[in-house]
């Protein structure tokens, strides 16, 4: 399966405040699905990032295509 990540979902995953979204993300990653994102999504996430979040965001995007 291949999925395209949405900005709102990416932000919620990074915030880790919604247990349902976090659980579904874990299931998706464990399933071996290919997760992609667009340059617009990356730009939107980075635009709202605080300096202490940079490392987490880099790690988050690294395995995605």
C-alpha positions in Angstrom: 0.0 0.0 0.0 1.1 3.5 -0.7 -0.3 6.5 1.1 0.3 10.3 0.8 0.6 12.1 4.1 -1.5 15.2 4.8 0.0 18.2 6.7 -2.6 18.1 9.4 -2.0 14.4 10.0 1.8 14.9 10.0 1.5 17.6 12.6 -0.8 15.5 14.8 1.6 12.6 14.6 4.5 14.8 15.6 2.6 16.3 18.5 1.7 12.8 19.8 -1.4 14.2 21.6 -4.0 12.1 19.8 -3.8 8.4 20.8 -6.0 7.3 17.9 -3.9 9.0 15.3 -0.7 7.7 17.0 -2.0 4.2 17.1 -3.1 4.3 13.4 0.3 5.7 12.4 2.0 2.9 14.3 -0.2 0.3 12.5 0.5 1.9 9.1 4.3 2.0 9.7 4.3 -1.6 10.9 2.3 -2.8 7.9 5.2 -1.8 5.6 3.2 0.7 3.7 5.1 3.2 1.6 4.4 6.7 3.0 5.0 9.7 0.9 4.8 13.4 1.4 4.9 16.5 -0.9 7.3 19.4 -0.7 4.4 21.5 0.4 3.7 19.3 3.4 7.4 19.5 4.4 7.4 23.3 4.0 4.3 23.7 6.1 5.6 21.5 8.9 9.0 23.2 8.9 7.4 26.6 8.8 5.7 26.1 12.1 8.6 24.3 13.8 10.3 25.5 16.9 14.0 25.0 17.2 13.7 22.2 19.8 11.5 20.3 17.3 13.9 20.3 14.4 15.6 17.0 15.3 12.3 15.2 15.8 11.0 16.5 12.5 14.2 15.4 10.6 13.9 11.9 12.1 10.2 11.8 11.2 10.7 12.7 7.5 13.8 10.6 7.0 12.1 7.2 6.1 9.3 8.8 4.1 9.4 9.2 0.3 
